[in-house]
Amino acid sequence: MIYTMLKLISTFIAIIGFATSQFIEIQWSRRPVYISKWITDEHKEGIYNAMTQLGLDETENKTENHIRIEYERYNGGGIEMLAATDYDGFYIYETVIGINRLLNKYTFQCISLHELCHSLGLAHRDGGVMNPIINITENYCYLDIQDYINLWTTLN
């Protein structure tokens, strides 16, 4: 009963967040995501869930500016971003997200979403998917209304 209620609340929050993002016309960075060929299908499912929430596309072209996801030996996950400046200002030219291969598919998805949000410019905050610590979970994570507002503020 409690699980069903939590799932219903989680779904409701995701729907509100999505509807809000459509209403205020969020325009996010369109850098595609390159998923390492070593990532298992089970973990890819979680990555695709996270990408869908953020409106990101997949690429197989390693030469274009992209966000790369691969396995790493972190306790959970981590991100490395390389940036430079030019006449047009600041730009990120390489982003690598590393996630521990031993995580269950739900925790892997939560960390994927968290790190992809970092790649779009979001910082840690208390609560939600951007909490500094993500615990082992048996459910997928979803952006909440505060995440959508922060993305909109950061990218617009």
VEXDREN-2710 file (C-alpha; in Angstrom, 1 decimal):
% VEXDREN-2710
k/r/px/py/pz
1/MET/0.0/0.0/0.0
2/ILE/2.7/2.5/1.0
3/TYR/4.8/1.5/-2.1
4/THR/1.8/2.1/-4.4
5/MET/1.1/5.5/-2.7
6/LEU/4.7/6.6/-3.1
7/LYS/4.8/5.5/-6.7
8/LEU/1.6/7.4/-7.4
9/ILE/3.0/10.5/-5.7
10/SER/6.3/10.1/-7.7
11/THR/4.4/9.8/-11.0
12/PHE/2.2/12.8/-10.1
13/ILE/5.3/15.0/-9.4
14/ALA/6.9/13.9/-12.7
15/ILE/3.8/14.8/-14.6
16/ILE/3.6/18.2/-12.9
17/GLY/7.3/18.8/-13.7
18/PHE/6.9/17.8/-17.3
19/ALA/3.8/19.9/-17.8
20/THR/5.5/22.9/-16.2
21/SER/8.5/22.5/-18.5
22/GLN/6.3/22.5/-21.5
23/PHE/4.4/25.6/-20.3
24/ILE/7.4/27.7/-19.7
25/GLU/9.2/26.4/-22.8
26/ILE/12.5/25.3/-21.4
27/GLN/15.2/25.3/-24.0
28/TRP/18.1/23.1/-22.8
29/SER/21.5/22.4/-24.2
30/ARG/21.2/20.0/-27.1
31/ARG/24.6/18.2/-26.6
32/PRO/23.9/14.6/-27.3
33/VAL/24.9/11.7/-25.1
34/TYR/27.4/9.0/-26.1
35/ILE/26.9/5.7/-24.2
36/SER/29.9/3.5/-24.0
37/LYS/29.5/0.1/-25.8
38/TRP/30.4/-1.6/-22.5
39/ILE/27.3/-0.4/-20.7
40/THR/24.8/-3.2/-20.1
41/ASP/21.3/-3.1/-21.5
42/GLU/19.9/-3.0/-18.0
43/HIS/22.0/0.1/-17.2
44/LYS/21.2/1.7/-20.6
45/GLU/17.5/1.5/-19.7
46/GLY/18.2/3.8/-16.8
47/ILE/20.3/6.2/-18.9
48/TYR/17.5/6.4/-21.5
49/ASN/15.0/7.2/-18.7
50/ALA/17.3/10.0/-17.4
51/MET/17.9/11.4/-21.0
52/THR/14.2/11.4/-21.7
53/GLN/13.5/13.5/-18.6
54/LEU/16.1/16.0/-19.8
55/GLY/15.2/16.0/-23.5
56/LEU/18.7/14.7/-24.5
57/ASP/19.4/12.6/-27.6
58/GLU/21.9/9.8/-28.1
59/THR/24.8/9.9/-30.5
60/GLU/27.2/7.3/-31.8
61/ASN/29.5/10.0/-33.2
62/LYS/32.4/10.4/-30.8
63/THR/33.9/13.3/-32.7
64/GLU/31.1/15.8/-32.0
65/ASN/30.8/17.7/-28.7
66/HIS/28.9/15.2/-26.5
67/ILE/28.4/13.9/-23.0
68/ARG/30.0/10.5/-22.6
69/ILE/28.8/7.9/-20.1
70/GLU/31.0/5.0/-19.1
71/TYR/31.8/2.7/-16.2
72/GLU/34.2/4.0/-13.6
73/ARG/35.4/2.8/-10.2
74/TYR/33.6/5.5/-8.2
75/ASN/31.5/4.5/-5.1
76/GLY/28.6/5.9/-7.0
77/GLY/29.2/8.3/-9.9
78/GLY/31.2/11.3/-10.9
79/ILE/31.7/13.8/-13.6
80/GLU/34.6/15.4/-15.3
81/MET/34.1/18.5/-17.5
82/LEU/36.8/20.3/-19.5
83/ALA/36.0/23.9/-20.6
84/ALA/37.6/26.7/-22.4
85/THR/36.9/30.3/-23.5
86/ASP/37.0/31.9/-26.9
87/TYR/35.6/35.1/-28.4
88/ASP/32.1/33.9/-27.9
89/GLY/32.6/33.1/-24.2
90/PHE/32.7/30.0/-22.1
91/TYR/32.0/26.6/-23.5
92/ILE/32.4/23.0/-22.4
93/TYR/34.2/20.8/-24.9
94/GLU/34.3/17.5/-23.0
95/THR/32.1/15.9/-20.4
96/VAL/32.7/12.4/-19.1
97/ILE/30.3/10.8/-16.6
98/GLY/31.6/7.7/-14.8
99/ILE/29.3/5.4/-12.9
100/ASN/30.0/2.3/-10.9
101/ARG/29.0/-0.9/-12.8
102/LEU/28.0/-2.7/-9.6
103/LEU/25.0/-0.5/-8.8
104/ASN/21.5/-1.9/-9.3
105/LYS/19.6/-0.5/-12.3
106/TYR/17.5/2.0/-10.2
107/THR/20.4/3.5/-8.4
108/PHE/22.4/3.6/-11.7
109/GLN/19.5/5.6/-13.2
110/CYS/19.3/8.0/-10.3
111/ILE/23.0/8.7/-10.5
112/SER/22.8/9.0/-14.3
113/LEU/20.1/11.6/-13.9
114/HIS/22.0/13.5/-11.2
115/GLU/25.3/13.6/-13.2
116/LEU/23.5/14.6/-16.5
117/CYS/21.9/17.5/-14.5
118/HIS/25.4/18.5/-13.5
119/SER/26.4/18.5/-17.1
120/LEU/23.6/21.0/-17.8
121/GLY/24.8/23.3/-15.0
122/LEU/22.8/22.3/-11.9
123/ALA/24.5/22.3/-8.5
124/HIS/23.8/20.2/-5.5
125/ARG/20.8/21.1/-3.3
126/ASP/19.1/19.6/-0.3
127/GLY/16.6/17.0/-1.4
128/GLY/15.5/15.6/-4.7
129/VAL/17.7/14.1/-7.4
130/MET/20.4/16.9/-6.9
131/ASN/21.0/16.0/-3.2
132/PRO/24.7/15.5/-2.7
133/ILE/24.2/11.9/-1.6
134/ILE/22.1/9.5/-3.5
135/ASN/21.2/6.4/-1.5
136/ILE/20.7/2.9/-2.9
137/THR/17.1/2.8/-4.2
138/GLU/14.7/0.3/-5.7
139/ASN/12.8/3.0/-7.7
140/TYR/13.6/5.3/-10.6
141/CYS/14.3/8.9/-9.7
142/TYR/12.4/11.8/-11.3
143/LEU/13.1/15.5/-11.6
144/ASP/10.9/17.6/-9.3
145/ILE/9.5/21.0/-9.8
146/GLN/12.6/22.7/-8.2
147/ASP/14.9/20.8/-10.6
148/TYR/12.9/22.1/-13.6
149/ILE/13.0/25.7/-12.2
150/ASN/16.7/25.4/-11.6
151/LEU/17.3/24.1/-15.1
152/TRP/15.2/26.8/-16.6
153/THR/17.0/29.5/-14.6
154/THR/20.5/28.1/-15.4
155/LEU/20.0/27.6/-19.1
156/ASN/17.8/30.6/-20.1
END
